[in-house]
Amino acid sequence: MEFRDLKKQYLMLKKEIDASIQNVLTNTNFISGKQVFELEEKLADYVGVKHCITCANGTDALQLSLMAWGIGMGDAVFVPDFTFFASAEVISLMGASPVFVDVRKDTFNIDTEKLRKSIQQVIEEKQFVPKAIVAVDLFGQPAEYDKIKEIANEFHLFVLEDGAQGFGGEISGKKACSFGQISTTSFFPAKPLGCYGDGGAVFTDNDEWADLIASFRIHGKGSFKYDNVRIGMNSRLDTLQAAILLQKLYAFKEYELDNVNNVAEMYTERLREIVEVPVILDGYLSSWAQYTIRLTNGEERNGLQKYLVEKGIPSMIYYPKPLHKQAAFASCVDHELEDQYQSATELCEKVLSLPMHPYMTEDNVRVVTDSVKEFLNR
Ligand SMILES: *Cc1c(COP(=O)(O)O)cnc(C)c1O
């Protein structure tokens, strides 16, 4: 069994994807080909925002967003303690200070009560100036943007939506990657919408930021490529990836997002009585980047993972370490306050992500859930 079956997906779409790739090879427009602009238009349209600017990966997408806001030295940026490293890495890379905030145990997303407290604390300490919140749509479910925006308005902060795992998710029919003043996603192969290499995108309704990001991504270009008006980076999505994504976006919209939600339902149906299953809030839709269960403790989790390996079932621990415990952030953490990260710390001990993708059959799900049951009933 595959954890995320990209082979099955490719076989389903092989004819269209091969033709798209061949078309790029024939035309040799490898950088900035027309497929890139077509994709940007389709993505913006799907998400429901004015601008989509594709780039080289999801990490660059976050960095480009912080660059557009001029985030740097002396700025505090709030970010969940339980997420992939990149969500916070870019904050430090820009010279700003990441402030880690605990998450909700049931949704895995930022705890808005603790977010407010954390902002107030930074204001009182007067060492850094609060500037932005990076909210993450972890495992496919959007963060609680109604509450996050209320807090952001109160303290005059920017909201950046890290939708690397959230593409396709919804709140009340509104699509993920439209909730931040700037939002980003990643097309890393295993993400809900993945390409065949690295890729990413930035979304915004703001014309000025869109122009800035489009400039930053190509060496700070001005009116043309060899007119450089600011220091930027080289971060383009190449034409091959765009051509592949155009085909995959079609499948994603037509059936993959529905299928993956059916798989999640089957999992939850079979597991809800025996483990803590993921909680999707009322009115929310997840794109199920991961299906993550919680066990009673670390020993049980590690035991289950081992048992699944014996049964030929892959599983992953997302994430084994909270950000505040990462060596790279040692200087960003007040160690006297470590107990404020209780939930994130606990999750790192207890979580296990099970095989999850749109091409899982009911039989596949049964094999996994039966094995989980067997282990827990021993
Ligand atoms: C994958 C991921 C990123 C980074 O995306 P890349 O395309 O790998 O650079 C950022 N944030 C989160 C939450 C992610 O899962």
The ligand as an SDF file (V2000), in Angstrom:
LIG
                    3D

 15 15  0  0  0  0  0  0  0  0999 V2000
    4.9140   21.8610    2.3370 C   0  0  0  0  0  0  0  0  0  0  0  0
    4.6900   23.0260    3.2000 C   0  0  0  0  0  0  0  0  0  0  0  0
    5.3510   24.2590    2.9840 C   0  0  0  0  0  0  0  0  0  0  0  0
    6.4710   24.4250    2.0060 C   0  0  0  0  0  0  0  0  0  0  0  0
    6.1710   24.0910    0.6910 O   0  0  0  0  0  0  0  0  0  0  0  0
    7.3640   23.6860   -0.3030 P   0  0  0  0  0  0  0  0  0  0  0  0
    6.7010   23.7080   -1.6420 O   0  0  0  0  0  0  0  0  0  0  0  0
    7.8210   22.3310    0.0930 O   0  0  0  0  0  0  0  0  0  0  0  0
    8.4230   24.7140   -0.1800 O   0  0  0  0  0  0  0  0  0  0  0  0
    5.0140   25.3300    3.7890 C   0  0  0  0  0  0  0  0  0  0  0  0
    4.0920   25.2140    4.7580 N   0  0  0  0  0  0  0  0  0  0  0  0
    3.4460   24.0590    5.0020 C   0  0  0  0  0  0  0  0  0  0  0  0
    2.4200   24.0160    6.0810 C   0  0  0  0  0  0  0  0  0  0  0  0
    3.7370   22.9210    4.2470 C   0  0  0  0  0  0  0  0  0  0  0  0
    3.1060   21.7760    4.5090 O   0  0  0  0  0  0  0  0  0  0  0  0
  1  2  1  0
  2  3  1  0
  2 14  2  0
  3  4  1  0
  3 10  2  0
  4  5  1  0
  5  6  1  0
  6  7  2  0
  6  8  1  0
  6  9  1  0
 10 11  1  0
 11 12  2  0
 12 13  1  0
 12 14  1  0
 14 15  1  0
M  END
$$$$
